[in-house]
C-alpha cells in the first residue's frame, strides 16, 4: 500500500534517510527502550533478594548497585542525545538526536545490557533456567514439594518467587541479549558511524595549546 511507502526512486536521499532513521533508533534503543527493560530486571533481582532473605548479602547489594549504575549511564546517554539534538532540516520543525551521542548510546547499551543480564542471572541463581512450570503448584502430586523447596523459607508465597524468577528467565535466558546487540544495528554499525562523525580537531587543539606547540 502506497501510504506505507516513504521512499521510491529518490536515491539521492537514501543516505539521509538511513542515517536519520539510525540515529533516532539508536538513541531510543540505547537510552530509553533498554532502560525500561533494565527497570524490570533490576526490580525482579531486588525482589528475589528480599524473598530469599538476602538483604544483607554484600555481594548482591554490590551487584544491584552496578546494575543501577549501568542503567543510569544508559539513560544519561539517551538524554544527552536528545538534549544535544538539532532541527533537521532547518525550518522543518523536526528535531533529531545528536548523531554522536545517539550512536554512543546504542554502543554503550549493547555491552551494558549483557552485563545486567549476567548479574541478574547470578542473583536469580540456577533456578532461572531450571524453574518448573507454575502448573506444578496445582498438581496434587507435586504442589507441596514445590511450595516447600521453592519457598526458600520465605514469608512470600512460592508462587510469587516462581513468577519473579520466570520474569528473570525471560529477560536473562531468552532472546534479549542478542536482540539488544543487533537491534538498531550491531556494534560495528555504530563504530563505523562514529568514525565518520567524530571530530578530533578540538582535542588536538587543547593539547597543542597546553604544551604551547606551534605548527
Protein Blocks (a to p, Z undefined) as FASTA:
>chain_A
ZZlpcbghilmlmmmmmmmmmmmmmmmmmmmmmmmmmmmmmmmmmmmmmmnopmmmmklm
mmmmmmmmmmmmmmmmmmmmmmmgccddehklpacddfklmmmmmmmmmmmmmmmmmmmm
mmnommlmmcccfklmmmmklmmmmmmmmnnopabdfklmmmmmmmmmmmmmmmmlmmmm
mggpafklmmmmmmmmpcfklmmmmmmmmnopaZZ
